[in-house]
Amino acid sequence: MQLNSFQQQAFDKQRPTIEKFGRRSWMWTIFFLLWIIVGGYALYLQIADGHIVTGMRDNVVWGLYIANFIFFIGISYAGAVISGILHILKVEWRKPIIRIAEMITVIATIIGPVFILLCVGRFDRLHHLILYPRLQSPITWDVLAISTYFTGSVIFLYLATIKDFAIYRDAKLKVPKWRQKLYKILAIGYRGTPSQKKHISISMNLMAVIIIPLAIIVHSVLSWIFGMTLRPGWHSTIFGPYFVLAAIYSGTGVLIMAMWVYRKMYGLYDYINDKHFIYLGYIMLVLGAAYGYFTFSEYLTDWFGSEKWNSEVIHKLFSFSEYGWWFLFANVAGILLPIFIVAFPKTRKPGWIALASLFMVAALWVKRYLIIVPTLESPLLPMQDTRLEYVKYSPTWVEWALTFAGIATFFLFFTLLSKFMTIIPISEFGDKEKAPEKITKPEGEIIPA
Amino acid sequence: MIVLPAKLMAQTDSSAKPEVKEATTYAPLIEFVSVQKNDSSVDLKTSVKAKINGTLTKLAGFKIEFTIGTDSTAKKLGEVVTDSRGVAIFTCKPDQLTTDAAGKLNFKASFLGKDSIESAEELVSVKRARLEITPLKEGSLLNVKVKLIDLSTGTGTAVPETDLGVFVKRLFSPLKLGEGKTDEAGEASIEIPNNLPGDSHGNITLLAKLDENEVYGNLEAAVTQQWGTPVSDELKELPRALWSSHPPIWMLVTFIILMSAVWGHYLVIIIQLFRLRKEEPKTIS
């Protein structure tokens, strides 16, 4: 395939990244693998001894695993919704960042459901979900929605990468033969003819249209697992949109962080420039404000109603001897911090926005934990077994080890995928494109390059 | 965390002297009752519990020995092992029953004890008696005539002024329908409702009971009568509902539409990709 000058420039810049694994990549890979091994040992203990090795008991039957599940499915929104919307709106500045967004989507959608599997008590009956599904059960909806969503995410990423696979195929990269062969297979004979371009364009448009409602349904279904249960703090009509909003919000945060890391790691300042951070920062600000509004509305309604069980959960969230500090962190770092950092021109810089994203993403993870645990610690029926471990949930090292193993797997997949395909899509720079803005010196970094 | 595997694999020191603890024993609590039935058999029921660590625990898997007669004339009837509820029931056949000079039946349930549970025994002494149950239908009125007869003297003697109850057998415990007092002839007549749900043929099992009587203990008589409303036990097809095994139609339709829309899109895209592959130029410029 013939490349224009901009495509050639982008390809030459990233060619060494996919041709060589590099010492730094090896070190990261080994580091992540070590975490995964620790997680593997924790998993062995959990399988051998049962769920007794976790902090989950009769009352608090969900804990870290479910919080991780919601978190990962949430961040998968980066590719699905953000990339989908920007594609439909034909926003030009999206092009250098969509690959990262779509990679986040696919990887997060693989890792998220694994945490559900870790939570399943009777693993031997897992296939019953497929063999004897009850269409009335939100769990069945979830299984169907997530598998459909995962398929869609993979197709979306693949469609956006076919042209690049064709470029890799024709570029005679210095990579092993199996990889060259794989690029050839994945390129499915794309040569850039007008009709082939049309097929990809039609497919991309269709995918962009369908992935947005699909992603909204997936996270709504996820929220209904809670919302359709008569539990204090869960049984709320706004849980669907609240979850969807929080998911897009955290997805934006992870996208900004990934952009910041890749820009710095591979020196992609010409492609991922300040404009991308600022625009995504604006999106984050709007989402943060909307998320703050939903949060306020949700807790105000529960508090004002003074219903006994809701009040008990509210009390736990506001009491500093219980979850008060975490709740404060979730709201300050999750709502106020990103808004203030983006609102003021002085801090509206890539480094600051990435830092705010880091805190926001952490805060949203805490928020997911606070949705699950305090409610389960406030059952409607009196607890039969009042041992402390039954009344109060406390994650064990097994749960933490598997959580960090999940995060390490996320980073490992990201590392491996970014060595298989270029982070900046080459083919997106068409003949009529403007040249990428030339920025040789990063501006506004709080950490010097 | 790092030392955990080592801790898990660590062996206990076998040379260390084991700590000698004083053995704790528990005294069992036995409930023992006899139920004389109208087929002349007697059910001997025991329920065994013990207070262990402050909790009343049902003792399952323990042997109970049943005997009849006083110490000198005691005759072993049999042994039964307690079930998961700590209950053991022995049915004593009419030919196994022997009365003493006063016409009394003397039963003994002996708990032999095991491990930390001490042995114990309980006695029951009741007069031989029988309840007779006769269903009577007068027009639309349904009555149950119950007669209490004392058999301790050898010749049946009617027992007056005694409270009796009439029940209908249900899935779990019997449902009380009414009660009455026996007259001079030892008889009581109790009216029962005519709309009781029965089995698929309308059969209901009526029970007459004398409970915890000081002289006769527990007595029971049963009769099956076609006086109930037939209720079929065949499984009917459940309606489409949130709680049944079949989802509501609207839910099914919504699901099919949504899934078809999404997977239909996927299919169109896959077809597009197949076309793309087919259109690969033969000669590459």
Interface residues (C-beta under 8 A of the other chain):
Chain A: V38 Y41 R134 L135 Q136 L144 T148 T151 G152 I155 L159 I162 I188 G189 Y190 R191 T193 S195 Q196 H199 I200 I202 S203 L206 M207 V209 I210 L214 I217 W397 A401
Chain B: M1 L4 P5 L242 W243 S245 P247 P248 M251 L252 F255 L258 M259 A261 V262 W263 H265 Y266 V268 I269 Q272 L273 R275 L276 R277 E279 E280 P281 I284
